[in-house]
C-alpha cells in the first residue's frame, strides 16, 4: 500500500460525489491532510479559496453530473482543475469534460491522492 499521509497538506479539494463515495474520498483526503469542501462553490467562493500558496483542485464523480453540471462551469471559469471519477461501465470521459483528468473505477484511495497531487503540482 502506498503511504498517503500528508501528501496533500496545504491543498484544498472540492469534493462532489454521492454520499457513500464522498465519505470515502473525504476519509482518504483527511489521511492525506487535504482541506476538503463538500458544498457547491460560487465564483466568489473560488476567489476566496484559490490563491498561489494554497492550490485548489476538485474531485468530481461523473455519475453525480446533475449536481456537477452547475459546478463545473464555475470551476473552469475560475481556472480550477478537477479530477473526474468514472464508473466502471463508463471508461471514457463524458463528452463535455474531456479536458479533465480522469480515474476509472475500481480505484484505491492512494490513486485518488496521486492524481490530485499531480493536478495540484501543476497549479502552483
Steps between C-alpha positions, in 0.01 A plus 500: 500500500624847414538739794279806451553672837550872453538489122229762442584727792417857398270395215126574506282246320138555401324161515183445300374144516211293629502458880667157524784582261533851645552347846773272369673780308488736801647230726784442254560873465504540880783245515680699230439815711309687229239757587168387354194696390187301432258776403447658160720802440405832355747710303553721806583201718752374245673839513513468880661155491723519192825678563855402400619372837201265538408297191132435441390191306175306473404134503171430322311174456382485139176329603414804713482705181160652575658675800835563333348656188467824697840475669724406205451830312579692821817293552608549139427874511712524813781294345457222755613161364305189592515123503201307360429165668341272242277199563635164388243488220603846382871478416520808279448861598154649474510702173473839666792430735770350278767743623467389863728237650316174558521192718287196418350272764608285667765718664678515832531801726869544422412533130266790576772665707764450228271642230407804710863549601601507131223748418587723798868500407411648161297784657784641711 
